[in-house]
Amino acid sequence: MDAKNIFISSQHRLKNLDWSDLIYVGLDHEKANEYKADMVAEYAHKLFDESEVYVIIGRHDSHLSTLDEALSKVNTLLKATHVMLCDTSFTKAMKFNMIGVMSYGQKHN
């Protein structure tokens, strides 16, 4: 799936997820080096059953990635944009905000 279709699919198919409360994960930039990568990875590995996820950044930059590679880039991406990770069936997702918070969700059965 190309970047545009990943982005559009995520906008439509991730609407009905049950989201967690916001969780502070910190930031990594010139004024603060407090990003909690281990905590984020722990949540992600509990949530996602597969090793590949979509990294949703925008209409032109969304792509398929391994979960570990995506997790290693989240803190860098958060310096400039919001980021979402979701499974390939669009039933589970994690969203990250530039202020250093995340939430995770999945479709209810």
C-alpha positions in Angstrom: 0.0 0.0 0.0 1.4 3.4 -0.8 1.7 6.3 1.6 -1.5 8.1 0.6 -3.6 4.9 0.9 -2.1 4.0 4.3 -3.0 7.5 5.6 -6.5 7.5 4.1 -7.2 4.0 5.4 -6.1 4.9 8.9 -8.3 8.0 8.9 -11.4 5.8 8.2 -10.6 2.5 9.9 -9.2 3.7 13.2 -12.2 5.8 14.2 -13.9 3.3 16.5 -11.0 2.3 18.7 -11.3 2.2 22.5 -8.4 4.5 23.5 -6.5 4.5 26.8 -5.9 7.5 28.9 -3.0 9.7 27.9 0.4 8.4 29.1 3.4 10.7 29.5 6.4 9.3 27.6 8.6 12.4 27.6 10.5 14.1 24.8 14.0 14.0 23.5 15.2 17.5 22.3 17.7 20.2 23.2 15.9 21.2 26.5 14.8 17.8 27.7 16.2 14.3 27.3 13.5 12.3 29.1 11.9 10.1 26.4 11.0 6.8 27.9 11.8 4.4 25.1 11.8 1.2 27.2 8.3 2.0 28.5 7.0 2.8 25.0 8.5 -0.5 23.6 6.9 -2.5 26.4 3.4 -1.1 25.7 4.0 -1.6 21.9 5.1 -5.2 22.2 2.1 -6.0 24.5 -0.3 -4.4 22.0 0.9 -5.5 18.6 0.8 -9.2 17.7 2.8 -8.8 14.5 6.3 -7.6 13.7 5.3 -5.1 11.0 3.3 -1.9 11.6 2.2 1.1 9.6 3.9 4.3 10.6 1.4 7.0 9.9 2.9 10.5 9.7 1.0 12.1 6.8 -0.4 11.7 3.4 3.1 11.5 1.8 5.3 9.9 4.5 3.3 7.0 5.9 4.9 3.6 5.3 5.2 -0.1 6.5 8.0 -0.8 8.9 9.1 -3.3 11.4 7.9 -2.6 14.9 11.3 -2.2 16.4 12.5 0.1 13.6 9.4 2.2 14.0 9.9 2.4 17.8 13.5 3.5 17.3 12.4 6.5 15.2 9.4 7.7 17.1 11.3 10.0 19.4 13.0 11.7 16.4 9.7 12.1 14.5 8.0 13.6 17.6 10.3 16.6 17.3 8.4 17.7 14.2 5.1 15.9 13.9 2.5 13.7 15.5 3.0 10.0 14.9 0.7 6.9 14.9 1.6 3.3 14.7 -1.0 0.7 13.7 -1.2 -2.9 12.8 -1.7 -3.9 9.2 -5.4 -4.8 9.8 -6.1 -1.3 11.3 -7.5 -2.8 14.6 -4.8 -1.7 17.0 -2.9 1.6 17.2 -0.6 3.8 19.3 -0.7 7.6 18.8 2.1 9.9 19.9 1.7 13.7 20.4 4.5 16.2 20.0 3.9 17.3 23.7 5.3 13.9 24.8 2.1 11.9 25.5 0.8 8.7 23.9 -2.3 6.6 24.0 -3.1 3.2 22.6 -6.3 1.6 21.5 -7.9 -1.3 19.8 -11.3 -2.2 18.3 -13.7 -3.6 20.8 -15.1 -7.0 20.1 
